[in-house]
């Protein structure tokens, strides 16, 4: 976006946010061992990088995805093809690739913010990335996970997230 362009975006009040601009919403916190967390992409990503044209909920088969031994323009077309789709029941470690977001000009690799087990995937966002553009805090959610280690207070609340964005 040019300096004159800006995109107004919202931040949901009832969630926490990661430094990678994921939103986290605890769904069931009766007992810590039964807790599930819904994860989605903050509207800031769209505001900063433009409309999201593709969302891939996957982890890489190996690290070849991160090496560039072909011309960059060639690899843009199917560099996500080497990724293994996530499935319900998969275990993800902290810093494992969880979501790949593609805008018209950028490819963002978003890692898991904490170790967890996949409970449910929203395949609709892979089929229709406009769900993330149009309803990031509603139908545009990405995953529901069962965290292994999760400290809710470690992530930004609304005011802390706004402060974090102002520092960028």
N, C-alpha and C positions, 0 to 999 in steps of 0.2 A: 504494500500500500504506500502511496506517496504521502508526503508530510501533510498535505491538505485533507487527505481522506481519513475518516474515522468511522468506526462502527460501534454503536452503542450496544452494550451487553449487560446482562444481569448476573447477579450472584445469588444463588438460593440461600436462604437464612438457616435452614434446618440441616446443614451438612458441615463437614470438615473438608479441607482442601490440602492437596499435596503440592510440593514445590514443582512437580511436573504437570500441574493443572488438572489433576483428577479430582472429582468430587467423591466423597465417601459418605454414605448414609447407613447408619446402623438400623437394621430391620427388626431384629429380634435379640433383645439383650437381657432376657429373663435370667438365663444362666450363661456365664462366660463361655462354657464349652458348647453351647447351642447357638451362640451369636452368629448372625450372618450380616454381611455388609454389601450393599449395592454400590457399584462403582460406575462412574460415567466421566465424561469429558467436559470440563468447564467451558462456558461460552467464550472465555478469554482466547482460547486457541483459534476460534473462528475470527474473532476481532483482530488478533495479531497476525494471523497467517492467511486469512481468506477462507472462502467456503470450503468445507470438507467434501472431497469428491470420492474418498474411499476410506473405509475402516476395516482393518483386518484384526481379528481376535486370534492371534497365533503366537507361537514361540518358534524360534529358528531351529532347524534340524541340527545345524552346526554353525560355526562362526564364519562360514564362507560368505554369508550375506553381508558381513561387515567389511570384507576385503573387496577392493575394486581392481579386478584384473581385466575388465572390459571397459570400453568407452562408456563414460557416465550416461550419455544419452541412450545407448543401447540398453543398459541395465535398468533404466527407469521403468520400462514397460512391464517386466515380469519379475522384478527382484523379490517380490513377495511370494513367488511360486515355490521358493525353497523352504518356506515356513510350514510348520506342522500346525494344523488347526487345533485349537484348544477344544477339549471335550469335557463334559460334566465328569467330575471325579478326578481330573488332572490335578497334580500338585505343582504349585509354582513357588519357587524360592524367591527370596528378596533379590531384587535386581535382575530377575529373569524377564525377558521381553514378554509383554502381555498384550499391548495394543500398538498397532501401526496405524498412524493417521496420515493420509495423503491429502494435501490441498493442491491447488493448481501449480504452485511453485515449490512446495516443501514436502519433505517426508519426515515425519516425527516418529521416533521410536520411544514408546513409553513403557518403562519397566514396572514390575509389580512393586508397590510401595511396602509390602510386608509379605511374609510367607503365608500361603493360604491354599485351600482346596477349592476348585471350581464347583459351585453348586448348580449354576445356571448361566447360560450364555444367551445374549439377545442377538440372535442371527439376523433379525430384521435390520439392525444397523449396518451389517455387511451388505445386505441386499439393497437397502435404501439409506445411504449415508445422510440424506436430507433430514432424517429423523434427528440426527445430532445437530444439524444446522438449525432446525425449526423448533425442536423441543428437547434441548440438551438435558434438562433437569426432570423430564417426564419420560416419554416413550423412547428418547434417545439414550437411555442407559446402556451400558455395555455388558457387565457381568454381575453376578451375585456370587460371593465367595464366603467361605468359612475360614476366618483367620486363625493361624496357629499362634502368632504373637502379634498383639494389636494393642497399642496404647492410643486411645482416641484423642487424648490431650496433646499428643505429639504433633498432630496435624493442625493447620490453621483454622481458626473459627472465622466467621464472616469479617470481622474487623481486622484480624491479623492478616487475612488473605488480601484485603484491600491495601493494607500497609505494604505487604510483600509486592503487590503489583505496582504500587507507586515507586518502589525502589528499582524496578526493572528498567 
